[in-house]
Amino acid sequence: MSDLILIIEDEPKIAKLARDYLERYGYRVLTAADGPTGLAAARRESPDLVLLDLLLPGIDGREVCRRLRADSAVPIIMLTALAEESDQIVGLELGADDYVTKPFSPGVLVARVRAALRRVQGDVHDTATLRSGDLVIDPAAHSATLAGRPVHLTPNEFKLLVALARRPGQTLTREQLLDELHGAALGGVDRSVDSHVKNLRRKLERDPDRPLIETVYGVGYRLVEPE
């Protein structure tokens, strides 16, 4: 069965444009025109990906994203007319995996959807378990535990953590990490990596004086090897 995409968007023309293109590429599509309806549909239908407008009636996109992330790792791509970088960063830090600004090219939107779904559906070829101290990562199961406790990560957070864990002690540039997240063909926004790393630190680091992920200023990030 084809993947199910939920579009939560209050502008009918934009929702129809996105729906038409996604259906043309074989996806099943549901639409919701406000935050409460979108949340209910997400919990009832368990979509494979959510396209989420930032400005919604009822409950805005930020709050919808926050509530979805409380109990789901479904990929979320935010649709926003807000071009300010700060608005985009807020969405990423709330747990969105990517964003597309309006007006958007339907072809680019479909490419972003396909890339996000590939990241979730096993675009990981090396399935060997990765370990770093108390952190255990299972790429095949798409799971991570810290001191035996599950760590709930978004698809992009997991992808980023796997990339760092496969090269412990090695600095990866932001450009390398962006390629891991979005693919070289799609590119991305430099600050998206920073936002995902901030979320990873919040979920993984118990002692601020002993960071798990170290910033190499002006270059990128590396996973600190345990002593």
C-alpha angles and dihedrals in degrees: 000000000000122000119274117231122195115205114198103189131136098202105087096204093053093044091050093047092051092043094050093051095044092049089048087060092051102262123138110234136201124184134205126184101205142030101258093047091047093051092049091049092049093052094043100043103030095217122205091231138007126216103202128191114218097218110053135156119246097016119014123235094257092059092042089053092048092051094046091050091053091073109007141058093201111146110258124199113188121219111206140168089197107104096185111117091222091061091050092049092050090056092049093047090052088059106271112147098211142344139218122203123223131276090045136176109250089219092056090048092053090047091053091049092049092048092049092050092048090055090055099039100060109288084154114103101180106065099176114133113256124214134190113169108298091351117099121182124191108192093185093055093036089230139127132192131192116203087343096308122115116250114210109219133174117239092259093046089051093047091050093047092050091050091052095042092053089060105037112189092011119116114233117199121231088249091056091048092047089054088053091051104039108009125250092268093060101039117189148206116300094223093057089076090052091051094050092047090051089054092047091052091050091053099039111029115082097171117045089202090060106050120195093200116042125204116228098201115236092006116055141261142308137192110246112235113233116254 
